[in-house]
Amino acid sequence: MLNNVVVLSEKEQQELLNKALTSNDFLKLKEKMESVKAESTHKLSIAEAYKGEVLYENTVIPFRTLT
């Protein structure tokens, strides 16, 4: 179950986007995407950005997400 889900602030969105854009997973994906279509990852934007908690049995897992 989701708990305490809220929209990220502009600052939090930018921080999370910057972190995502420099992650090894994204850099590998970017390389693959641009090998198919050059500049396909340029001008990325955020449609939705949330943070909250996932509650599972006796565990609380914090999350942040961008789409």
Phi and psi restraints in degrees (value plus and minus 20) as a CYANA .aco file:
   2 LEU   PHI    -109.7   -69.7
   2 LEU   PSI     126.0   166.0
   3 ASN   PHI    -162.0  -122.0
   3 ASN   PSI     125.6   165.6
   4 ASN   PHI      32.7    72.7
   4 ASN   PSI      24.2    64.2
   5 VAL   PHI    -103.3   -63.3
   5 VAL   PSI     106.1   146.1
   6 VAL   PHI    -157.8  -117.8
   6 VAL   PSI     139.1   179.1
   7 VAL   PHI     -95.4   -55.4
   7 VAL   PSI     117.0   157.0
   8 LEU   PHI     -89.7   -49.7
   8 LEU   PSI     126.8   166.8
   9 SER   PHI     -89.9   -49.9
   9 SER   PSI     145.0   185.0
  10 GLU   PHI     -75.3   -35.3
  10 GLU   PSI     -63.9   -23.9
  11 LYS   PHI     -83.3   -43.3
  11 LYS   PSI     -66.0   -26.0
  12 GLU   PHI     -83.7   -43.7
  12 GLU   PSI     -58.9   -18.9
  13 GLN   PHI     -80.6   -40.6
  13 GLN   PSI     -67.2   -27.2
  14 GLN   PHI     -85.5   -45.5
  14 GLN   PSI     -61.6   -21.6
  15 GLU   PHI     -81.3   -41.3
  15 GLU   PSI     -64.8   -24.8
  16 LEU   PHI     -87.8   -47.8
  16 LEU   PSI     -60.4   -20.4
  17 LEU   PHI     -82.9   -42.9
  17 LEU   PSI     -64.4   -24.4
  18 ASN   PHI     -80.7   -40.7
  18 ASN   PSI     -61.8   -21.8
  19 LYS   PHI     -84.1   -44.1
  19 LYS   PSI     -62.8   -22.8
  20 ALA   PHI     -85.1   -45.1
  20 ALA   PSI     -61.9   -21.9
  21 LEU   PHI     -87.8   -47.8
  21 LEU   PSI     -38.5     1.5
  22 THR   PHI    -126.4   -86.4
  22 THR   PSI     -16.6    23.4
  23 SER   PHI     -94.2   -54.2
  23 SER   PSI     128.8   168.8
  24 ASN   PHI     -78.9   -38.9
  24 ASN   PSI     -59.2   -19.2
  25 ASP   PHI     -82.0   -42.0
  25 ASP   PSI     -65.6   -25.6
  26 PHE   PHI     -86.4   -46.4
  26 PHE   PSI     -61.2   -21.2
  27 LEU   PHI     -82.0   -42.0
  27 LEU   PSI     -57.2   -17.2
  28 LYS   PHI     -87.1   -47.1
  28 LYS   PSI     -63.8   -23.8
  29 LEU   PHI     -83.0   -43.0
  29 LEU   PSI     -63.6   -23.6
  30 LYS   PHI     -79.3   -39.3
  30 LYS   PSI     -63.7   -23.7
  31 GLU   PHI     -79.9   -39.9
  31 GLU   PSI     -65.1   -25.1
  32 LYS   PHI     -84.5   -44.5
  32 LYS   PSI     -65.6   -25.6
  33 MET   PHI     -82.8   -42.8
  33 MET   PSI     -62.8   -22.8
  34 GLU   PHI     -95.6   -55.6
  34 GLU   PSI     -36.4     3.6
  35 SER   PHI     -93.8   -53.8
  35 SER   PSI     -43.3    -3.3
  36 VAL   PHI    -108.0   -68.0
  36 VAL   PSI     -65.1   -25.1
  37 LYS   PHI    -162.6  -122.6
  37 LYS   PSI      92.8   132.8
  38 ALA   PHI     -77.2   -37.2
  38 ALA   PSI     122.3   162.3
  39 GLU   PHI      41.5    81.5
  39 GLU   PSI       0.8    40.8
  40 SER   PHI     -90.3   -50.3
  40 SER   PSI     -35.5     4.5
  41 THR   PHI    -124.7   -84.7
  41 THR   PSI     -12.2    27.8
  42 HIS   PHI     -96.0   -56.0
  42 HIS   PSI     133.2   173.2
  43 LYS   PHI      39.9    79.9
  43 LYS   PSI      20.8    60.8
  44 LEU   PHI     -86.8   -46.8
  44 LEU   PSI     125.0   165.0
  45 SER   PHI    -157.7  -117.7
  45 SER   PSI     144.0   184.0
  46 ILE   PHI    -120.6   -80.6
  46 ILE   PSI     104.9   144.9
  47 ALA   PHI    -110.7   -70.7
  47 ALA   PSI     -63.2   -23.2
  48 GLU   PHI    -164.2  -124.2
  48 GLU   PSI     125.6   165.6
  49 ALA   PHI    -167.5  -127.5
  49 ALA   PSI     101.1   141.1
  50 TYR   PHI    -151.7  -111.7
  50 TYR   PSI     139.9   179.9
  51 LYS   PHI    -159.4  -119.4
  51 LYS   PSI     136.5   176.5
  52 GLY   PHI     155.4   195.4
  52 GLY   PSI    -173.0  -133.0
  53 GLU   PHI    -155.8  -115.8
  53 GLU   PSI     125.2   165.2
  54 VAL   PHI    -124.3   -84.3
  54 VAL   PSI     106.1   146.1
  55 LEU   PHI    -122.6   -82.6
  55 LEU   PSI     102.9   142.9
  56 TYR   PHI    -158.5  -118.5
  56 TYR   PSI      94.5   134.5
  57 GLU   PHI      31.3    71.3
  57 GLU   PSI    -136.9   -96.9
  58 ASN   PHI    -123.1   -83.1
  58 ASN   PSI       3.3    43.3
  59 THR   PHI    -138.4   -98.4
  59 THR   PSI     118.4   158.4
  60 VAL   PHI    -135.8   -95.8
  60 VAL   PSI     101.8   141.8
  61 ILE   PHI    -138.2   -98.2
  61 ILE   PSI      94.2   134.2
  62 PRO   PHI     -92.7   -52.7
  62 PRO   PSI     128.7   168.7
  63 PHE   PHI    -163.9  -123.9
  63 PHE   PSI     137.4   177.4
  64 ARG   PHI    -156.7  -116.7
  64 ARG   PSI     122.4   162.4
  65 THR   PHI    -164.3  -124.3
  65 THR   PSI     126.4   166.4
  66 LEU   PHI    -142.6  -102.6
  66 LEU   PSI     121.9   161.9
